[in-house]
Amino acid sequence: MTPTTSEEQFKYLPKFSKGNFTVFLYAFWLLFMFSLSVFAQREKSVLLPESEAKKVTNQCSRPSPENFSATWLPSKEEIIEMEANFSKIKKLKVKKCCIRGAQIENPENFHMQYVGIVIGGKKLIYINAFPGSLTIGLRQNEDSTFTSEKSDHWKTSAIIVCDGGNAWGALYNPKTK
């Protein structure tokens, strides 16, 4: 039998009261906004706020691109494509600083922070890579001992490595990959 009225056609759809519909719309909006804000595909990577660009590009123990003219916000697609090309990092060799000719064997093992910067008119993504041990913070207990615990501070604040350590940086050009 074919339904003849609108009410019969939609009788199997959930019915929303005004309050329930508002909650549904709010939940949908939150889900949509969350999907826009999740740029990094790796659990160990994050796109930093543009306000952190000056800090993250001012590493004290290695050369970093301090003289950029502006910042920009890379798209989700640009981040996904960059992360898909991480295998190319293994082929790069250190040109300046510390251990010339050294290579990164397993870039996927590092935590990474990304920031979009403009150098010489080119939109680039700076990658700040560091070991996961730098995501561990210390919490002082009531008895004045310390407990180490995982911290999310690296997801919003630039990690600066001074005097050694197993950290590195790289510039990625979304146009040339």
VMD Tcl script that builds the backbone (N, CA, C; Angstrom):
set m [mol new atoms 531]
animate dup $m
set s [atomselect $m all]
$s set {name element resname resid chain x y z} {
  {N N MET 1 A 0.840 -1.178 0.000}
  {CA C MET 1 A 0.000 0.000 0.000}
  {C C MET 1 A 0.888 1.244 0.000}
  {N N THR 2 A 0.592 2.202 -0.832}
  {CA C THR 2 A 1.367 3.426 -0.949}
  {C C THR 2 A 0.804 4.483 -0.013}
  {N N PRO 3 A 1.698 5.111 0.802}
  {CA C PRO 3 A 1.199 6.176 1.697}
  {C C PRO 3 A 0.618 7.310 0.875}
  {N N THR 4 A -0.437 7.928 1.406}
  {CA C THR 4 A -1.102 8.981 0.655}
  {C C THR 4 A -0.903 10.360 1.258}
  {N N THR 5 A -0.555 10.437 2.509}
  {CA C THR 5 A -0.381 11.758 3.125}
  {C C THR 5 A 1.069 11.926 3.569}
  {N N SER 6 A 1.459 13.164 3.759}
  {CA C SER 6 A 2.815 13.464 4.222}
  {C C SER 6 A 3.080 12.798 5.559}
  {N N GLU 7 A 2.094 12.808 6.431}
  {CA C GLU 7 A 2.275 12.219 7.750}
  {C C GLU 7 A 2.564 10.726 7.636}
  {N N GLU 8 A 1.874 10.041 6.746}
  {CA C GLU 8 A 2.104 8.608 6.566}
  {C C GLU 8 A 3.478 8.357 5.948}
  {N N GLN 9 A 3.936 9.222 5.040}
  {CA C GLN 9 A 5.231 9.038 4.402}
  {C C GLN 9 A 6.374 9.157 5.400}
  {N N PHE 10 A 6.220 9.996 6.413}
  {CA C PHE 10 A 7.302 10.262 7.349}
  {C C PHE 10 A 7.074 9.649 8.722}
  {N N LYS 11 A 6.163 8.701 8.834}
  {CA C LYS 11 A 5.827 8.179 10.151}
  {C C LYS 11 A 6.970 7.367 10.764}
  {N N TYR 12 A 7.938 6.911 9.960}
  {CA C TYR 12 A 9.042 6.126 10.496}
  {C C TYR 12 A 10.255 6.977 10.870}
  {N N LEU 13 A 10.235 8.252 10.542}
  {CA C LEU 13 A 11.334 9.144 10.917}
  {C C LEU 13 A 11.170 9.563 12.369}
  {N N PRO 14 A 12.307 9.797 13.078}
  {CA C PRO 14 A 12.170 10.221 14.474}
  {C C PRO 14 A 11.484 11.571 14.567}
  {N N LYS 15 A 10.671 11.730 15.603}
  {CA C LYS 15 A 9.984 12.999 15.819}
  {C C LYS 15 A 10.771 13.779 16.865}
  {N N PHE 16 A 11.029 15.042 16.574}
  {CA C PHE 16 A 11.791 15.900 17.470}
  {C C PHE 16 A 10.875 16.933 18.099}
  {N N SER 17 A 10.991 17.077 19.405}
  {CA C SER 17 A 10.349 18.233 20.031}
  {C C SER 17 A 11.267 19.417 19.756}
  {N N LYS 18 A 10.834 20.616 20.046}
  {CA C LYS 18 A 11.649 21.800 19.771}
  {C C LYS 18 A 12.984 21.709 20.521}
  {N N GLY 19 A 12.957 21.282 21.763}
  {CA C GLY 19 A 14.177 21.162 22.573}
  {C C GLY 19 A 15.106 20.074 22.048}
  {N N ASN 20 A 14.560 18.923 21.689}
  {CA C ASN 20 A 15.370 17.829 21.152}
  {C C ASN 20 A 15.993 18.211 19.829}
  {N N PHE 21 A 15.245 18.919 18.994}
  {CA C PHE 21 A 15.761 19.338 17.695}
  {C C PHE 21 A 16.923 20.321 17.880}
  {N N THR 22 A 16.811 21.202 18.855}
  {CA C THR 22 A 17.886 22.150 19.153}
  {C C THR 22 A 19.137 21.396 19.599}
  {N N VAL 23 A 18.983 20.401 20.444}
  {CA C VAL 23 A 20.109 19.585 20.899}
  {C C VAL 23 A 20.724 18.852 19.706}
  {N N PHE 24 A 19.880 18.303 18.832}
  {CA C PHE 24 A 20.366 17.611 17.640}
  {C C PHE 24 A 21.176 18.559 16.760}
  {N N LEU 25 A 20.654 19.760 16.509}
  {CA C LEU 25 A 21.372 20.742 15.686}
  {C C LEU 25 A 22.694 21.143 16.333}
  {N N TYR 26 A 22.695 21.344 17.642}
  {CA C TYR 26 A 23.914 21.718 18.351}
  {C C TYR 26 A 24.949 20.593 18.249}
  {N N ALA 27 A 24.537 19.355 18.435}
  {CA C ALA 27 A 25.453 18.209 18.326}
  {C C ALA 27 A 26.015 18.110 16.912}
  {N N PHE 28 A 25.172 18.302 15.914}
  {CA C PHE 28 A 25.630 18.274 14.522}
  {C C PHE 28 A 26.637 19.391 14.272}
  {N N TRP 29 A 26.350 20.590 14.782}
  {CA C TRP 29 A 27.252 21.734 14.622}
  {C C TRP 29 A 28.604 21.440 15.282}
  {N N LEU 30 A 28.597 20.874 16.498}
  {CA C LEU 30 A 29.853 20.533 17.183}
  {C C LEU 30 A 30.662 19.520 16.372}
  {N N LEU 31 A 30.000 18.512 15.856}
  {CA C LEU 31 A 30.671 17.504 15.048}
  {C C LEU 31 A 31.276 18.134 13.801}
  {N N PHE 32 A 30.530 19.013 13.155}
  {CA C PHE 32 A 31.023 19.691 11.961}
  {C C PHE 32 A 32.231 20.564 12.298}
  {N N MET 33 A 32.156 21.351 13.368}
  {CA C MET 33 A 33.262 22.232 13.747}
  {C C MET 33 A 34.492 21.419 14.139}
  {N N PHE 34 A 34.303 20.297 14.832}
  {CA C PHE 34 A 35.426 19.448 15.211}
  {C C PHE 34 A 36.114 18.899 13.965}
  {N N SER 35 A 35.336 18.522 12.970}
  {CA C SER 35 A 35.942 17.977 11.752}
  {C C SER 35 A 36.764 19.030 11.028}
  {N N LEU 36 A 36.398 20.286 11.139}
  {CA C LEU 36 A 37.175 21.348 10.512}
  {C C LEU 36 A 38.469 21.625 11.258}
  {N N SER 37 A 38.463 21.419 12.577}
  {CA C SER 37 A 39.634 21.777 13.368}
  {C C SER 37 A 40.669 20.658 13.440}
  {N N VAL 38 A 40.338 19.482 13.006}
  {CA C VAL 38 A 41.291 18.380 13.070}
  {C C VAL 38 A 42.065 18.336 11.762}
  {N N PHE 39 A 43.220 18.988 11.748}
  {CA C PHE 39 A 44.018 19.045 10.538}
  {C C PHE 39 A 45.007 17.897 10.487}
  {N N ALA 40 A 45.728 17.685 11.547}
  {CA C ALA 40 A 46.763 16.665 11.543}
  {C C ALA 40 A 46.113 15.283 11.588}
  {N N GLN 41 A 46.576 14.394 10.749}
  {CA C GLN 41 A 46.031 13.047 10.694}
  {C C GLN 41 A 46.724 12.123 11.687}
  {N N ARG 42 A 47.966 12.443 12.004}
  {CA C ARG 42 A 48.721 11.626 12.949}
  {C C ARG 42 A 48.357 12.039 14.374}
  {N N GLU 43 A 48.295 11.065 15.254}
  {CA C GLU 43 A 48.008 11.365 16.659}
  {C C GLU 43 A 49.129 12.194 17.278}
  {N N LYS 44 A 50.315 12.080 16.716}
  {CA C LYS 44 A 51.482 12.758 17.267}
  {C C LYS 44 A 51.797 14.064 16.540}
  {N N SER 45 A 50.818 14.664 15.880}
  {CA C SER 45 A 51.037 15.912 15.149}
  {C C SER 45 A 49.926 16.907 15.437}
  {N N VAL 46 A 50.282 18.186 15.298}
  {CA C VAL 46 A 49.295 19.229 15.536}
  {C C VAL 46 A 49.641 20.457 14.698}
  {N N LEU 47 A 48.620 21.140 14.234}
  {CA C LEU 47 A 48.783 22.433 13.576}
  {C C LEU 47 A 48.681 23.474 14.676}
  {N N LEU 48 A 49.786 24.173 14.928}
  {CA C LEU 48 A 49.798 25.180 15.988}
  {C C LEU 48 A 49.013 26.422 15.575}
  {N N PRO 49 A 48.538 27.173 16.565}
  {CA C PRO 49 A 47.923 28.463 16.241}
  {C C PRO 49 A 48.970 29.378 15.595}
  {N N GLU 50 A 48.531 30.236 14.706}
  {CA C GLU 50 A 49.453 31.142 14.018}
  {C C GLU 50 A 50.228 32.011 15.011}
  {N N SER 51 A 49.651 32.261 16.172}
  {CA C SER 51 A 50.307 33.087 17.189}
  {C C SER 51 A 51.581 32.434 17.740}
  {N N GLU 52 A 51.776 31.151 17.516}
  {CA C GLU 52 A 52.965 30.434 18.001}
  {C C GLU 52 A 54.089 30.406 16.967}
  {N N ALA 53 A 53.868 30.971 15.787}
  {CA C ALA 53 A 54.849 30.889 14.695}
  {C C ALA 53 A 56.213 31.471 15.078}
  {N N LYS 54 A 56.233 32.655 15.671}
  {CA C LYS 54 A 57.515 33.287 16.047}
  {C C LYS 54 A 58.276 32.418 17.044}
  {N N LYS 55 A 57.573 31.826 17.982}
  {CA C LYS 55 A 58.229 30.999 19.009}
  {C C LYS 55 A 58.794 29.713 18.402}
  {N N VAL 56 A 57.966 28.993 17.637}
  {CA C VAL 56 A 58.383 27.685 17.136}
  {C C VAL 56 A 59.502 27.793 16.105}
  {N N THR 57 A 59.594 28.931 15.436}
  {CA C THR 57 A 60.659 29.112 14.442}
  {C C THR 57 A 61.888 29.796 15.031}
  {N N ASN 58 A 61.964 29.856 16.338}
  {CA C ASN 58 A 63.120 30.450 17.006}
  {C C ASN 58 A 63.779 29.397 17.896}
  {N N GLN 59 A 64.259 28.341 17.268}
  {CA C GLN 59 A 64.934 27.264 17.991}
  {C C GLN 59 A 66.352 27.720 18.333}
  {N N CYS 60 A 66.811 27.411 19.531}
  {CA C CYS 60 A 68.111 27.943 19.932}
  {C C CYS 60 A 69.284 27.031 19.612}
  {N N SER 61 A 69.065 25.769 19.313}
  {CA C SER 61 A 70.177 24.849 19.056}
  {C C SER 61 A 70.294 24.397 17.613}
  {N N ARG 62 A 69.433 24.892 16.763}
  {CA C ARG 62 A 69.512 24.507 15.354}
  {C C ARG 62 A 68.980 25.650 14.500}
  {N N PRO 63 A 69.423 25.704 13.266}
  {CA C PRO 63 A 68.886 26.749 12.379}
  {C C PRO 63 A 67.382 26.554 12.190}
  {N N SER 64 A 66.678 27.637 12.150}
  {CA C SER 64 A 65.242 27.592 11.899}
  {C C SER 64 A 64.849 28.869 11.160}
  {N N PRO 65 A 63.749 28.843 10.449}
  {CA C PRO 65 A 63.357 29.977 9.598}
  {C C PRO 65 A 62.763 31.139 10.391}
  {N N GLU 66 A 63.625 31.955 10.981}
  {CA C GLU 66 A 63.155 33.067 11.814}
  {C C GLU 66 A 62.641 34.246 11.007}
  {N N ASN 67 A 63.141 34.445 9.791}
  {CA C ASN 67 A 62.808 35.642 9.010}
  {C C ASN 67 A 61.687 35.388 8.013}
  {N N PHE 68 A 60.497 35.141 8.513}
  {CA C PHE 68 A 59.352 34.984 7.617}
  {C C PHE 68 A 58.542 36.267 7.648}
  {N N SER 69 A 57.798 36.522 6.584}
  {CA C SER 69 A 57.083 37.795 6.464}
  {C C SER 69 A 55.632 37.736 6.940}
  {N N ALA 70 A 55.060 36.535 6.992}
  {CA C ALA 70 A 53.654 36.404 7.391}
  {C C ALA 70 A 53.380 34.954 7.783}
  {N N THR 71 A 52.194 34.729 8.306}
  {CA C THR 71 A 51.738 33.371 8.599}
  {C C THR 71 A 50.494 33.102 7.760}
  {N N TRP 72 A 50.160 31.839 7.642}
  {CA C TRP 72 A 48.951 31.441 6.921}
  {C C TRP 72 A 48.465 30.131 7.521}
  {N N LEU 73 A 47.239 29.777 7.251}
  {CA C LEU 73 A 46.638 28.570 7.796}
  {C C LEU 73 A 46.536 27.503 6.710}
  {N N PRO 74 A 47.400 26.483 6.769}
  {CA C PRO 74 A 47.314 25.398 5.778}
  {C C PRO 74 A 45.954 24.691 5.855}
  {N N SER 75 A 45.487 24.223 4.723}
  {CA C SER 75 A 44.213 23.504 4.686}
  {C C SER 75 A 44.400 22.075 5.175}
  {N N LYS 76 A 43.304 21.443 5.479}
  {CA C LYS 76 A 43.316 20.046 5.894}
  {C C LYS 76 A 43.948 19.182 4.803}
  {N N GLU 77 A 43.612 19.464 3.556}
  {CA C GLU 77 A 44.148 18.690 2.432}
  {C C GLU 77 A 45.659 18.851 2.318}
  {N N GLU 78 A 46.163 20.063 2.540}
  {CA C GLU 78 A 47.616 20.297 2.469}
  {C C GLU 78 A 48.355 19.539 3.570}
  {N N ILE 79 A 47.766 19.494 4.747}
  {CA C ILE 79 A 48.384 18.756 5.866}
  {C C ILE 79 A 48.378 17.256 5.560}
  {N N ILE 80 A 47.260 16.749 5.084}
  {CA C ILE 80 A 47.170 15.315 4.758}
  {C C ILE 80 A 48.199 14.948 3.699}
  {N N GLU 81 A 48.327 15.782 2.663}
  {CA C GLU 81 A 49.289 15.507 1.595}
  {C C GLU 81 A 50.722 15.568 2.121}
  {N N MET 82 A 51.005 16.546 2.975}
  {CA C MET 82 A 52.342 16.660 3.559}
  {C C MET 82 A 52.678 15.402 4.369}
  {N N GLU 83 A 51.756 14.980 5.209}
  {CA C GLU 83 A 51.996 13.797 6.035}
  {C C GLU 83 A 52.159 12.541 5.183}
  {N N ALA 84 A 51.488 12.485 4.058}
  {CA C ALA 84 A 51.628 11.342 3.152}
  {C C ALA 84 A 53.015 11.304 2.512}
  {N N ASN 85 A 53.709 12.435 2.504}
  {CA C ASN 85 A 55.043 12.525 1.908}
  {C C ASN 85 A 56.178 12.434 2.925}
  {N N PHE 86 A 55.887 12.037 4.153}
  {CA C PHE 86 A 56.932 11.981 5.184}
  {C C PHE 86 A 58.066 11.028 4.826}
  {N N SER 87 A 57.803 10.054 3.980}
  {CA C SER 87 A 58.881 9.130 3.601}
  {C C SER 87 A 60.022 9.878 2.902}
  {N N LYS 88 A 59.722 11.014 2.271}
  {CA C LYS 88 A 60.755 11.806 1.596}
  {C C LYS 88 A 61.730 12.433 2.590}
  {N N ILE 89 A 61.309 12.613 3.832}
  {CA C ILE 89 A 62.184 13.202 4.844}
  {C C ILE 89 A 63.411 12.325 5.057}
  {N N LYS 90 A 63.238 11.016 4.936}
  {CA C LYS 90 A 64.358 10.086 5.130}
  {C C LYS 90 A 65.494 10.340 4.143}
  {N N LYS 91 A 65.180 10.913 2.990}
  {CA C LYS 91 A 66.187 11.149 1.955}
  {C C LYS 91 A 66.960 12.449 2.173}
  {N N LEU 92 A 66.433 13.330 3.011}
  {CA C LEU 92 A 67.077 14.628 3.246}
  {C C LEU 92 A 68.314 14.461 4.117}
  {N N LYS 93 A 69.294 15.334 3.895}
  {CA C LYS 93 A 70.511 15.338 4.711}
  {C C LYS 93 A 70.691 16.713 5.334}
  {N N VAL 94 A 71.201 16.726 6.549}
  {CA C VAL 94 A 71.447 17.981 7.255}
  {C C VAL 94 A 72.503 18.775 6.495}
  {N N LYS 95 A 72.193 20.056 6.219}
  {CA C LYS 95 A 73.117 20.909 5.477}
  {C C LYS 95 A 73.831 21.891 6.390}
  {N N LYS 96 A 73.184 22.276 7.480}
  {CA C LYS 96 A 73.757 23.260 8.399}
  {C C LYS 96 A 73.790 22.671 9.800}
  {N N CYS 97 A 74.595 23.301 10.619}
  {CA C CYS 97 A 74.597 22.976 12.047}
  {C C CYS 97 A 75.284 21.665 12.372}
  {N N CYS 98 A 74.975 21.218 13.394}
  {CA C CYS 98 A 75.449 20.119 14.232}
  {C C CYS 98 A 76.103 18.921 13.536}
  {N N ILE 99 A 75.361 18.071 12.930}
  {CA C ILE 99 A 75.908 16.847 12.330}
  {C C ILE 99 A 75.604 16.869 10.836}
  {N N ARG 100 A 76.479 17.510 10.064}
  {CA C ARG 100 A 76.253 17.615 8.616}
  {C C ARG 100 A 76.186 16.236 7.980}
  {N N GLY 101 A 75.231 16.075 7.082}
  {CA C GLY 101 A 75.074 14.799 6.389}
  {C C GLY 101 A 74.183 13.803 7.110}
  {N N ALA 102 A 73.801 14.094 8.344}
  {CA C ALA 102 A 72.932 13.177 9.099}
  {C C ALA 102 A 71.545 13.120 8.449}
  {N N GLN 103 A 70.851 12.010 8.682}
  {CA C GLN 103 A 69.505 11.818 8.136}
  {C C GLN 103 A 68.555 11.368 9.241}
  {N N ILE 104 A 67.293 11.615 9.026}
  {CA C ILE 104 A 66.251 11.170 9.952}
  {C C ILE 104 A 65.770 9.811 9.456}
  {N N GLU 105 A 66.054 8.770 10.232}
  {CA C GLU 105 A 65.698 7.415 9.792}
  {C C GLU 105 A 64.209 7.117 9.900}
  {N N ASN 106 A 63.583 7.537 10.985}
  {CA C ASN 106 A 62.173 7.216 11.218}
  {C C ASN 106 A 61.394 8.465 11.621}
  {N N PRO 107 A 61.087 9.331 10.666}
  {CA C PRO 107 A 60.384 10.565 11.027}
  {C C PRO 107 A 59.030 10.310 11.693}
  {N N GLU 108 A 58.418 9.184 11.380}
  {CA C GLU 108 A 57.100 8.873 11.943}
  {C C GLU 108 A 57.141 8.643 13.455}
  {N N ASN 109 A 58.332 8.453 14.026}
  {CA C ASN 109 A 58.455 8.224 15.468}
  {C C ASN 109 A 58.410 9.516 16.281}
  {N N PHE 110 A 58.480 10.654 15.623}
  {CA C PHE 110 A 58.548 11.934 16.310}
  {C C PHE 110 A 57.175 12.586 16.460}
  {N N HIS 111 A 57.033 13.393 17.503}
  {CA C HIS 111 A 55.894 14.292 17.618}
  {C C HIS 111 A 56.221 15.495 16.745}
  {N N MET 112 A 55.201 16.098 16.140}
  {CA C MET 112 A 55.445 17.212 15.223}
  {C C MET 112 A 54.436 18.324 15.418}
  {N N GLN 113 A 54.958 19.536 15.299}
  {CA C GLN 113 A 54.128 20.732 15.314}
  {C C GLN 113 A 54.280 21.395 13.946}
  {N N TYR 114 A 53.167 21.873 13.391}
  {CA C TYR 114 A 53.191 22.519 12.089}
  {C C TYR 114 A 52.746 23.970 12.236}
  {N N VAL 115 A 53.334 24.833 11.417}
  {CA C VAL 115 A 52.878 26.207 11.348}
  {C C VAL 115 A 53.104 26.702 9.923}
  {N N GLY 116 A 52.119 27.413 9.379}
  {CA C GLY 116 A 52.239 27.963 8.031}
  {C C GLY 116 A 52.954 29.308 8.074}
  {N N ILE 117 A 54.034 29.437 7.295}
  {CA C ILE 117 A 54.782 30.693 7.244}
  {C C ILE 117 A 55.051 31.070 5.787}
  {N N VAL 118 A 55.299 32.351 5.551}
  {CA C VAL 118 A 55.595 32.845 4.204}
  {C C VAL 118 A 57.035 33.351 4.189}
  {N N ILE 119 A 57.847 32.772 3.292}
  {CA C ILE 119 A 59.239 33.189 3.122}
  {C C ILE 119 A 59.453 33.487 1.643}
  {N N GLY 120 A 59.902 34.695 1.342}
  {CA C GLY 120 A 60.136 35.077 -0.055}
  {C C GLY 120 A 58.900 34.936 -0.921}
  {N N GLY 121 A 57.724 35.191 -0.360}
  {CA C GLY 121 A 56.477 35.092 -1.111}
  {C C GLY 121 A 55.932 33.677 -1.255}
  {N N LYS 122 A 56.659 32.683 -0.739}
  {CA C LYS 122 A 56.207 31.289 -0.839}
  {C C LYS 122 A 55.540 30.845 0.466}
  {N N LYS 123 A 54.383 30.205 0.320}
  {CA C LYS 123 A 53.695 29.641 1.479}
  {C C LYS 123 A 54.319 28.285 1.789}
  {N N LEU 124 A 54.909 28.179 2.978}
  {CA C LEU 124 A 55.578 26.958 3.409}
  {C C LEU 124 A 54.985 26.490 4.731}
  {N N ILE 125 A 55.212 25.219 5.034}
  {CA C ILE 125 A 54.811 24.674 6.331}
  {C C ILE 125 A 56.089 24.280 7.060}
  {N N TYR 126 A 56.298 24.877 8.223}
  {CA C TYR 126 A 57.456 24.520 9.041}
  {C C TYR 126 A 57.062 23.354 9.936}
  {N N ILE 127 A 57.909 22.331 9.954}
  {CA C ILE 127 A 57.693 21.149 10.795}
  {C C ILE 127 A 58.703 21.209 11.934}
  {N N ASN 128 A 58.225 21.243 13.156}
  {CA C ASN 128 A 59.061 21.173 14.343}
  {C C ASN 128 A 58.877 19.775 14.929}
  {N N ALA 129 A 59.929 18.951 14.858}
  {CA C ALA 129 A 59.826 17.552 15.295}
  {C C ALA 129 A 60.662 17.329 16.548}
  {N N PHE 130 A 60.137 16.541 17.462}
  {CA C PHE 130 A 60.809 16.309 18.736}
  {C C PHE 130 A 60.365 14.964 19.302}
  {N N PRO 131 A 61.175 14.394 20.205}
  {CA C PRO 131 A 60.812 13.094 20.769}
  {C C PRO 131 A 59.608 13.196 21.707}
  {N N GLY 132 A 58.881 12.114 21.810}
  {CA C GLY 132 A 57.696 12.071 22.663}
  {C C GLY 132 A 57.991 12.354 24.124}
  {N N SER 133 A 59.228 12.155 24.537}
  {CA C SER 133 A 59.575 12.412 25.942}
  {C C SER 133 A 59.339 13.875 26.314}
  {N N LEU 134 A 59.333 14.770 25.339}
  {CA C LEU 134 A 59.092 16.185 25.629}
  {C C LEU 134 A 57.611 16.487 25.836}
  {N N THR 135 A 56.755 15.500 25.668}
  {CA C THR 135 A 55.328 15.706 25.933}
  {C C THR 135 A 54.973 15.263 27.347}
  {N N ILE 136 A 55.966 14.833 28.098}
  {CA C ILE 136 A 55.759 14.401 29.478}
  {C C ILE 136 A 56.041 15.581 30.399}
  {N N GLY 137 A 55.127 15.866 31.275}
  {CA C GLY 137 A 55.314 16.940 32.240}
  {C C GLY 137 A 55.507 16.366 33.631}
  {N N LEU 138 A 56.002 17.183 34.537}
  {CA C LEU 138 A 56.161 16.763 35.926}
  {C C LEU 138 A 55.108 17.450 36.782}
  {N N ARG 139 A 54.523 16.675 37.678}
  {CA C ARG 139 A 53.534 17.205 38.623}
  {C C ARG 139 A 54.074 16.971 40.016}
  {N N GLN 140 A 54.091 18.032 40.833}
  {CA C GLN 140 A 54.578 17.878 42.200}
  {C C GLN 140 A 53.464 17.339 43.071}
  {N N ASN 141 A 53.770 16.274 43.807}
  {CA C ASN 141 A 52.811 15.649 44.707}
  {C C ASN 141 A 52.809 16.372 46.049}
  {N N GLU 142 A 51.836 16.057 46.892}
  {CA C GLU 142 A 51.738 16.677 48.219}
  {C C GLU 142 A 52.964 16.400 49.075}
  {N N ASP 143 A 53.602 15.254 48.875}
  {CA C ASP 143 A 54.787 14.910 49.671}
  {C C ASP 143 A 56.084 15.437 49.046}
  {N N SER 144 A 55.966 16.377 48.125}
  {CA C SER 144 A 57.097 17.028 47.436}
  {C C SER 144 A 57.855 16.121 46.470}
  {N N THR 145 A 57.342 14.944 46.182}
  {CA C THR 145 A 57.921 14.119 45.123}
  {C C THR 145 A 57.277 14.535 43.809}
  {N N PHE 146 A 57.848 14.052 42.726}
  {CA C PHE 146 A 57.316 14.402 41.414}
  {C C PHE 146 A 56.828 13.162 40.696}
  {N N THR 147 A 55.763 13.329 39.945}
  {CA C THR 147 A 55.215 12.268 39.122}
  {C C THR 147 A 55.200 12.761 37.682}
  {N N SER 148 A 55.683 11.906 36.786}
  {CA C SER 148 A 55.624 12.302 35.375}
  {C C SER 148 A 54.269 11.890 34.815}
  {N N GLU 149 A 53.746 12.738 33.962}
  {CA C GLU 149 A 52.453 12.436 33.333}
  {C C GLU 149 A 52.404 13.061 31.950}
  {N N LYS 150 A 51.670 12.411 31.089}
  {CA C LYS 150 A 51.518 12.907 29.720}
  {C C LYS 150 A 50.798 14.250 29.756}
  {N N SER 151 A 51.289 15.174 28.955}
  {CA C SER 151 A 50.724 16.512 28.927}
  {C C SER 151 A 50.366 16.878 27.483}
  {N N ASP 152 A 49.353 17.683 27.314}
  {CA C ASP 152 A 48.943 18.133 25.984}
  {C C ASP 152 A 49.438 19.547 25.673}
  {N N HIS 153 A 50.345 20.076 26.491}
  {CA C HIS 153 A 50.830 21.443 26.275}
  {C C HIS 153 A 51.450 21.621 24.889}
  {N N TRP 154 A 52.028 20.565 24.345}
  {CA C TRP 154 A 52.685 20.635 23.038}
  {C C TRP 154 A 51.691 20.863 21.905}
  {N N LYS 155 A 50.406 20.632 22.169}
  {CA C LYS 155 A 49.396 20.801 21.128}
  {C C LYS 155 A 48.996 22.259 20.912}
  {N N THR 156 A 49.367 23.127 21.857}
  {CA C THR 156 A 49.000 24.536 21.734}
  {C C THR 156 A 50.190 25.484 21.879}
  {N N SER 157 A 51.300 24.983 22.427}
  {CA C SER 157 A 52.470 25.829 22.673}
  {C C SER 157 A 53.695 25.263 21.971}
  {N N ALA 158 A 54.500 26.163 21.427}
  {CA C ALA 158 A 55.719 25.759 20.716}
  {C C ALA 158 A 56.677 25.032 21.652}
  {N N ILE 159 A 57.263 23.950 21.148}
  {CA C ILE 159 A 58.309 23.231 21.874}
  {C C ILE 159 A 59.644 23.749 21.350}
  {N N ILE 160 A 60.476 24.240 22.256}
  {CA C ILE 160 A 61.789 24.772 21.923}
  {C C ILE 160 A 62.828 23.835 22.530}
  {N N VAL 161 A 63.767 23.388 21.706}
  {CA C VAL 161 A 64.816 22.489 22.186}
  {C C VAL 161 A 66.146 23.232 22.145}
  {N N CYS 162 A 66.803 23.286 23.292}
  {CA C CYS 162 A 68.096 23.965 23.405}
  {C C CYS 162 A 69.171 22.975 23.835}
  {N N ASP 163 A 70.365 23.196 23.334}
  {CA C ASP 163 A 71.542 22.413 23.737}
  {C C ASP 163 A 71.381 20.919 23.494}
  {N N GLY 164 A 71.164 20.589 22.268}
  {CA C GLY 164 A 71.144 19.172 21.912}
  {C C GLY 164 A 69.756 18.581 21.919}
  {N N GLY 165 A 69.727 17.308 22.099}
  {CA C GLY 165 A 68.450 16.613 22.046}
  {C C GLY 165 A 68.243 16.037 20.658}
  {N N ASN 166 A 67.270 15.226 20.537}
  {CA C ASN 166 A 66.977 14.545 19.292}
  {C C ASN 166 A 65.785 15.225 18.627}
  {N N ALA 167 A 65.971 16.477 18.215}
  {CA C ALA 167 A 64.902 17.237 17.590}
  {C C ALA 167 A 65.389 17.761 16.246}
  {N N TRP 168 A 64.457 18.046 15.366}
  {CA C TRP 168 A 64.814 18.552 14.047}
  {C C TRP 168 A 63.659 19.373 13.487}
  {N N GLY 169 A 63.967 20.112 12.426}
  {CA C GLY 169 A 62.951 20.914 11.757}
  {C C GLY 169 A 63.101 20.789 10.256}
  {N N ALA 170 A 62.028 21.048 9.541}
  {CA C ALA 170 A 62.061 20.988 8.082}
  {C C ALA 170 A 60.997 21.929 7.536}
  {N N LEU 171 A 61.224 22.406 6.332}
  {CA C LEU 171 A 60.246 23.218 5.629}
  {C C LEU 171 A 59.639 22.390 4.504}
  {N N TYR 172 A 58.321 22.449 4.388}
  {CA C TYR 172 A 57.601 21.730 3.340}
  {C C TYR 172 A 56.910 22.764 2.457}
  {N N ASN 173 A 57.070 22.612 1.156}
  {CA C ASN 173 A 56.429 23.492 0.194}
  {C C ASN 173 A 55.251 22.736 -0.428}
  {N N PRO 174 A 54.012 23.119 -0.098}
  {CA C PRO 174 A 52.848 22.413 -0.643}
  {C C PRO 174 A 52.765 22.455 -2.176}
  {N N LYS 175 A 53.381 23.447 -2.801}
  {CA C LYS 175 A 53.333 23.546 -4.266}
  {C C LYS 175 A 54.251 22.545 -4.949}
  {N N THR 176 A 55.439 22.347 -4.395}
  {CA C THR 176 A 56.420 21.440 -5.021}
  {C C THR 176 A 56.480 20.077 -4.344}
  {N N LYS 177 A 55.901 19.967 -3.159}
  {CA C LYS 177 A 55.877 18.733 -2.382}
  {C C LYS 177 A 57.265 18.206 -2.110}
}
mol reanalyze $m
mol bondsrecalc $m
mol representation Tube
mol addrep $m
